[in-house]
Amino acid sequence: MKLRWDILKHYTLEIGIYLCAFLFVYAAVSKLLDFETFETQLGQSPLLSAYAKPIAIGVPLLELLISFFLVFKRSRRIALYGFFAMMVMFTTYIVIILNFTDFVPCSCGGVLEALGWTEHLIFNVFFIGVAIIGILNERKAEHDYLK
């Protein structure tokens, strides 16, 4: 019975990590396909307007890079830290914009743009949780390997 649980846990975690990679690929491609709109929306942000161009270029590229490294076991742990950091930054940005500004631009692309702010926060928190579980699992696996 323990073996089945371990296999289920392993595949559930793998699916979660691949969902993280898919999320970032999807988000990056959506931003790049409608780059002008993404850059314009960043320029309308009261927090990011001064840095709209470098952020508009950097965020999708970083999302693609993190996604690439999530796929490979050897680079997965550092990629999970990157994914976690990006998701925390996105979530923090949403919370700040919602609570401290009058204008709330949405620079998300694709299906994510259709989410309300509450749903978006729940969505982000879910993926932050997946990243935390992945990080803890990778650390445990490394610890077990070194024993």
Backbone hydrogen bonds in HBPLUS format (Angstrom, degrees):
<---DONOR---> <-ACCEPTOR-->    atom                        ^
c    i                          cat <-CA-CA->   ^        H-A-AA   ^      H-
h    n   atom  resd res      DA  || num        DHA   H-A  angle D-A-AA Bond
n    s   type  num  typ     dist DA aas  dist angle  dist       angle   num
A0005-TRP N   A0001-MET O   3.13 MM   4  6.49 158.5  2.18 149.6 155.3     1
A0006-ASP N   A0002-LYS O   2.89 MM   4  6.18 159.5  1.94 153.5 159.0     2
A0007-ILE N   A0003-LEU O   2.96 MM   4  6.20 157.3  2.01 149.4 155.4     3
A0008-LEU N   A0004-ARG O   2.86 MM   4  6.07 163.7  1.88 152.4 157.2     4
A0009-LYS N   A0005-TRP O   2.83 MM   4  5.98 162.9  1.86 151.4 156.5     5
A0010-HIS N   A0006-ASP O   2.89 MM   4  6.02 158.0  1.94 144.0 150.3     6
A0011-TYR N   A0007-ILE O   2.99 MM   4  6.21 171.1  1.99 156.1 157.3     7
A0012-THR N   A0008-LEU O   2.89 MM   4  5.96 155.0  1.95 148.5 156.2     8
A0013-LEU N   A0009-LYS O   2.97 MM   4  6.08 159.3  2.02 147.1 152.5     9
A0014-GLU N   A0010-HIS O   2.92 MM   4  6.19 158.0  1.97 148.3 155.0    10
A0015-ILE N   A0011-TYR O   2.91 MM   4  6.06 161.8  1.95 146.2 150.8    11
A0016-GLY N   A0012-THR O   2.95 MM   4  6.19 156.4  2.01 144.4 151.2    12
A0017-ILE N   A0013-LEU O   2.91 MM   4  6.21 156.4  1.97 152.7 158.4    13
A0018-TYR N   A0014-GLU O   2.91 MM   4  6.19 160.5  1.95 152.5 158.0    14
A0019-LEU N   A0015-ILE O   2.82 MM   4  6.04 143.7  1.96 145.6 156.3    15
A0020-CYS N   A0016-GLY O   3.02 MM   4  6.33 147.4  2.13 141.6 150.0    16
A0021-ALA N   A0017-ILE O   3.01 MM   4  6.38 157.8  2.06 147.4 153.0    17
A0022-PHE N   A0018-TYR O   2.83 MM   4  6.03 161.5  1.87 145.8 151.3    18
A0023-LEU N   A0019-LEU O   2.79 MM   4  5.96 158.5  1.84 147.8 153.8    19
A0024-PHE N   A0020-CYS O   3.09 MM   4  6.39 163.3  2.12 151.5 154.3    20
A0025-VAL N   A0021-ALA O   2.94 MM   4  6.19 158.6  1.99 152.8 159.4    21
A0026-TYR N   A0022-PHE O   2.80 MM   4  5.91 171.2  1.81 157.1 160.1    22
A0027-ALA N   A0023-LEU O   2.85 MM   4  6.02 164.7  1.88 150.0 154.8    23
A0028-ALA N   A0024-PHE O   2.88 MM   4  5.89 162.0  1.92 143.9 149.3    24
A0029-VAL N   A0025-VAL O   2.87 MM   4  6.00 169.5  1.88 155.9 159.1    25
A0030-SER N   A0026-TYR O   2.94 MM   4  6.06 160.0  1.98 148.6 154.6    26
A0031-LYS N   A0027-ALA O   3.02 MM   4  6.22 156.2  2.07 145.1 151.3    27
A0032-LEU N   A0028-ALA O   2.86 MM   4  6.10 161.0  1.90 153.0 158.7    28
A0033-LEU N   A0029-VAL O   2.83 MM   4  5.93 154.9  1.89 151.6 157.8    29
A0034-ASP N   A0030-SER O   3.30 MM   4  6.40 142.5  2.45 137.8 145.9    30
A0038-PHE N   A0034-ASP O   3.04 MM   4  6.31 164.1  2.07 156.0 161.1    31
A0039-GLU N   A0035-PHE O   2.85 MM   4  6.06 166.2  1.87 158.5 161.6    32
A0040-THR N   A0036-GLU O   2.90 MM   4  6.04 156.7  1.96 144.8 151.8    33
A0041-GLN N   A0037-THR O   2.87 MM   4  6.07 162.7  1.90 155.2 159.1    34
A0042-LEU N   A0038-PHE O   3.01 MM   4  6.26 154.5  2.07 146.6 153.8    35
A0043-GLY N   A0039-GLU O   2.91 MM   4  6.14 148.2  2.01 142.5 151.9    36
A0044-GLN N   A0040-THR O   3.05 MM   4  6.38 125.5  2.36 138.9 153.2    37
A0044-GLN N   A0041-GLN O   3.16 MM   3  5.06 137.7  2.35  93.2 104.9    38
A0045-SER N   A0042-LEU O   3.11 MM   3  5.22 152.4  2.19 102.5 111.1    39
A0049-SER N   A0045-SER O   3.14 MM   4  5.38 136.9  2.33 146.9 146.5    40
A0051-TYR N   A0048-LEU O   2.89 MM   3  5.42 146.6  2.00 118.8 129.0    41
A0052-ALA N   A0049-SER O   3.48 MM   3  5.11 168.9  2.50 105.0 103.4    42
A0055-ILE N   A0051-TYR O   3.05 MM   4  6.07 161.3  2.08 160.9 166.9    43
A0056-ALA N   A0052-ALA O   2.79 MM   4  5.80 155.7  1.85 148.6 156.1    44
A0057-ILE N   A0053-LYS O   3.12 MM   4  6.36 144.0  2.25 148.5 157.3    45
A0058-GLY N   A0054-PRO O   2.75 MM   4  5.75 162.8  1.78 145.8 152.0    46
A0059-VAL N   A0055-ILE O   2.91 MM   4  5.60 171.8  1.92 146.4 149.2    47
A0062-LEU N   A0058-GLY O   2.83 MM   4  5.93 158.5  1.88 154.6 160.9    48
A0063-GLU N   A0059-VAL O   2.86 MM   4  6.06 157.1  1.91 154.4 161.2    49
A0064-LEU N   A0060-PRO O   2.96 MM   4  6.18 157.4  2.01 146.5 151.9    50
A0065-LEU N   A0061-LEU O   2.94 MM   4  6.14 156.6  2.00 146.0 152.9    51
A0066-ILE N   A0062-LEU O   2.89 MM   4  6.04 167.4  1.90 153.1 156.2    52
A0067-SER N   A0063-GLU O   2.98 MM   4  6.10 159.5  2.02 144.3 150.5    53
A0068-PHE N   A0064-LEU O   2.96 MM   4  6.15 158.5  2.01 146.7 152.1    54
A0069-PHE N   A0065-LEU O   3.08 MM   4  6.39 162.0  2.11 151.4 155.2    55
A0070-LEU N   A0066-ILE O   2.90 MM   4  6.11 135.5  2.10 146.6 159.3    56
A0070-LEU N   A0067-SER O   3.22 MM   3  5.09 129.8  2.49  92.7 106.0    57
A0071-VAL N   A0068-PHE O   3.33 MM   3  5.70 144.0  2.47 104.6 113.3    58
A0075-SER N   A0072-PHE O   3.23 MM   3  5.66 137.4  2.42 108.3 118.5    59
A0076-ARG N   A0072-PHE O   2.98 MM   4  5.77 113.2  2.44 146.2 164.0    60
A0076-ARG N   A0073-LYS O   3.33 MM   3  5.04 155.0  2.40  97.1 104.4    61
A0079-ALA N   A0075-SER O   3.10 MM   4  6.22 155.9  2.16 151.4 158.9    62
A0080-LEU N   A0076-ARG O   2.75 MM   4  5.99 148.0  1.85 151.9 160.7    63
A0081-TYR N   A0077-ARG O   3.08 MM   4  6.45 152.1  2.16 147.0 154.1    64
A0082-GLY N   A0078-ILE O   2.98 MM   4  6.30 154.0  2.05 144.2 151.4    65
A0083-PHE N   A0079-ALA O   2.75 MM   4  6.00 160.5  1.79 151.7 157.2    66
A0084-PHE N   A0080-LEU O   2.83 MM   4  5.95 166.7  1.85 148.8 152.8    67
A0085-ALA N   A0081-TYR O   2.90 MM   4  6.08 164.8  1.93 148.4 152.6    68
A0086-MET N   A0082-GLY O   2.94 MM   4  6.14 165.7  1.96 152.8 156.5    69
A0087-MET N   A0083-PHE O   2.93 MM   4  6.13 166.8  1.94 156.1 159.9    70
A0088-VAL N   A0084-PHE O   2.90 MM   4  6.11 157.1  1.96 153.0 159.5    71
A0089-MET N   A0085-ALA O   2.92 MM   4  6.15 156.1  1.98 147.4 154.3    72
A0090-PHE N   A0086-MET O   2.84 MM   4  6.13 163.4  1.87 155.4 159.7    73
A0091-THR N   A0087-MET O   2.92 MM   4  6.04 162.0  1.96 145.8 151.1    74
A0092-THR N   A0088-VAL O   2.84 MM   4  5.95 161.7  1.87 149.2 154.6    75
A0093-TYR N   A0089-MET O   2.88 MM   4  6.02 159.9  1.92 150.0 155.6    76
A0094-ILE N   A0090-PHE O   3.02 MM   4  6.33 157.1  2.08 146.9 152.6    77
A0095-VAL N   A0091-THR O   2.99 MM   4  6.28 164.8  2.01 153.5 157.1    78
A0096-ILE N   A0092-THR O   2.90 MM   4  6.12 163.6  1.93 154.7 159.1    79
A0097-ILE N   A0093-TYR O   2.88 MM   4  6.04 170.5  1.89 155.4 158.4    80
A0098-LEU N   A0094-ILE O   2.88 MM   4  6.00 165.3  1.91 153.8 158.1    81
A0099-ASN N   A0095-VAL O   3.04 MM   4  6.07 150.1  2.13 144.3 151.8    82
A0100-PHE N   A0096-ILE O   2.83 MM   4  5.62 146.0  1.95 154.8 160.7    83
A0113-GLU N   A0110-GLY O   3.19 MM   3  5.72 146.1  2.31 110.7 118.9    84
A0114-ALA N   A0111-VAL O   2.95 MM   3  5.48 148.5  2.05 113.6 122.5    85
A0115-LEU N   A0112-LEU O   3.17 MM   3  5.43 156.5  2.22 105.7 112.7    86
A0120-HIS N   A0116-GLY O   2.83 MM   4  5.99 149.8  1.93 146.9 156.5    87
A0121-LEU N   A0117-TRP O   2.94 MM   4  6.16 155.4  2.00 146.1 151.6    88
A0122-ILE N   A0118-THR O   3.00 MM   4  6.30 162.2  2.03 152.2 156.8    89
A0123-PHE N   A0119-GLU O   2.84 MM   4  6.00 162.0  1.87 148.9 154.3    90
A0124-ASN N   A0120-HIS O   2.90 MM   4  6.13 162.0  1.93 149.7 154.1    91
A0125-VAL N   A0121-LEU O   2.86 MM   4  6.07 164.1  1.89 152.7 157.2    92
A0126-PHE N   A0122-ILE O   2.90 MM   4  6.11 155.9  1.96 150.7 157.2    93
A0127-PHE N   A0123-PHE O   3.17 MM   4  6.52 161.0  2.21 149.6 153.4    94
A0128-ILE N   A0124-ASN O   2.83 MM   4  6.12 145.8  1.95 149.3 160.3    95
A0129-GLY N   A0125-VAL O   2.93 MM   4  6.15 154.2  2.00 146.6 153.1    96
A0130-VAL N   A0126-PHE O   2.99 MM   4  6.40 150.6  2.08 145.3 153.7    97
A0131-ALA N   A0127-PHE O   3.00 MM   4  6.19 156.7  2.05 141.8 147.5    98
A0132-ILE N   A0128-ILE O   2.93 MM   4  6.24 156.5  1.99 149.7 156.1    99
A0133-ILE N   A0129-GLY O   2.95 MM   4  6.17 167.6  1.96 155.4 158.3   100
A0134-GLY N   A0130-VAL O   2.90 MM   4  6.08 157.1  1.95 146.5 153.5   101
A0135-ILE N   A0131-ALA O   2.83 MM   4  6.05 159.5  1.87 152.3 157.4   102
A0136-LEU N   A0132-ILE O   2.91 MM   4  6.13 169.9  1.92 155.7 158.3   103
A0137-ASN N   A0133-ILE O   2.90 MM   4  6.03 156.7  1.95 146.7 153.7   104
A0138-GLU N   A0134-GLY O   2.87 MM   4  6.06 158.1  1.92 149.2 155.1   105
A0139-ARG N   A0135-ILE O   2.92 MM   4  6.14 157.1  1.97 151.5 157.8   106
A0140-LYS N   A0136-LEU O   2.93 MM   4  6.12 156.1  1.99 145.1 151.9   107
A0141-ALA N   A0137-ASN O   2.85 MM   4  6.05 160.9  1.89 150.1 155.5   108
A0142-GLU N   A0138-GLU O   2.98 MM   4  6.14 156.0  2.03 143.4 149.7   109
A0143-HIS N   A0139-ARG O   2.89 MM   4  6.08 158.3  1.94 145.9 152.4   110
A0144-ASP N   A0140-LYS O   2.80 MM   4  6.01 163.3  1.83 155.3 159.4   111
A0145-TYR N   A0141-ALA O   2.94 MM   4  6.04 148.5  2.04 140.7 149.6   112
A0146-LEU N   A0142-GLU O   3.01 MM   4  6.23 148.1  2.11 147.0 154.6   113
A0147-LYS N   A0144-ASP O   3.36 MM   3  5.36 148.2  2.47  95.8 104.7   114
